């Protein structure tokens, strides 16, 4: 659960897609552009959902997690194998669209697996339902990204 | 003999030595060219000043007796060693970098230098001094969306000692843009309840496309205390539709990254007055005047030119009684 909590705080996936949208939009035709924009809107909606679920989940866990100033312990060394959202922007801007989309795909797949596990181990039925609903949204997002990659002629990353 | 600085702690007992003369030498001391007036003791080449304070500051010179050759000049500066400081950090240029400022709680009265060290993920980051502000430095973000904390250590050093303070933060908590710029508010012709407001994102925000800002607009009539608020995403224009006709308004805008950090300070306030029709304006002016034959004031609420010429002509056509009837029909 430490991993999952840290993940709630560290994943900033909308910004990843945002960076994608900014660079990719200019190079594509209308339907591709609209496809990217609707995918981006979906990530904004999912981020909003995730913020709500996070608050409910922390309340469900009780003290000290439900306290106003609670902040999970930060890893202080790179020895931990948590997937990280940290990005060197100049490297990110230099990537091709395919690499960016593939990285988005990977990030959201990791998140989906984590939230599924969270849902599985949650005893509170309403919270379990919310988490599973969120997973459905995430699944849809992964589908959107895959479809986009296929349209653009990119090979889909091998599922882990 | 060269002039050197001697720094001493406030409240301490100070001894000044004249050059490298031996203990049997007799000297005379002067401060800033005059006699030493503060309580003191002279023993050979030494001048003793008990329990010093800032009134003891000055250029002390010693002259060897009996011929009066000057042997030394010492600039005495009374001060304090550094103590703890408050440190704050802010990023108004996200994701490029951030700056940290520190404030001493107690003055030292003597020159004090600051060494700044910033650690992130067990690495020391490069720190640049601010060219203008003495207590500020700048750091570039090595990466964004990092979960590792930043640890800032400021060490104050002067001739009497040193002190360190630290501040740790997470990347997203220090993001605060500068206020929006070039806020412009204009009335809408024939629409007295509207004001069109537009602004620009702060010029210091480096990448508005990848890191969009959202905005908060507040407005109130000059005569009222209570603000009305509107939160806006992305867009840098907004039309207020519930303003009062013919009233002067104050409008301000603030900005925030759409996802992280805090709101900027409010922008510079702009003033704008809603549009009202010429007839209404004339009637208002008329009823404000004590004498009906005087020319109405040229104070025009809107950008359009004040209709002074036309106003004078209208008033000569209508008697006060007729204007009163017109008023009944208008309202």
Contacts between the chains, C-beta under 8 A, distances in Angstrom:
chain1	res1	chain2	res2	distance
A	6	B	147	6.7
A	9	B	147	7.0
A	10	B	145	7.2
A	10	B	147	4.2
A	12	B	145	4.8
A	12	B	259	7.1
A	12	B	260	8.0
A	14	B	259	6.8
A	15	B	145	6.7
A	15	B	210	7.7
A	15	B	211	7.5
A	15	B	259	6.9
A	18	B	210	6.0
A	18	B	211	7.8
A	18	B	212	7.7
A	19	B	210	5.3
A	22	B	209	4.7
A	22	B	210	5.0
A	47	B	259	7.5
A	71	B	170	7.8
A	74	B	147	5.8
A	74	B	148	6.4
A	74	B	149	5.5
A	74	B	170	7.4
A	75	B	147	6.7
A	75	B	148	7.2
A	76	B	122	7.7
A	76	B	148	7.2
A	76	B	149	7.7
A	77	B	122	6.8
A	78	B	121	6.7
A	78	B	122	8.0
A	82	B	147	7.9
A	84	B	145	8.0
A	84	B	146	7.6
A	84	B	147	6.6
A	85	B	145	4.1
A	85	B	146	7.9
A	85	B	147	7.4
A	86	B	143	4.6
A	86	B	144	7.1
A	86	B	145	5.4
A	86	B	146	4.2
A	86	B	147	7.0
A	86	B	148	7.7
A	87	B	143	6.0
A	87	B	144	5.4
A	87	B	145	5.5
A	88	B	142	7.6
A	88	B	143	5.1
A	89	B	95	5.9
A	89	B	143	7.7
A	89	B	144	5.7
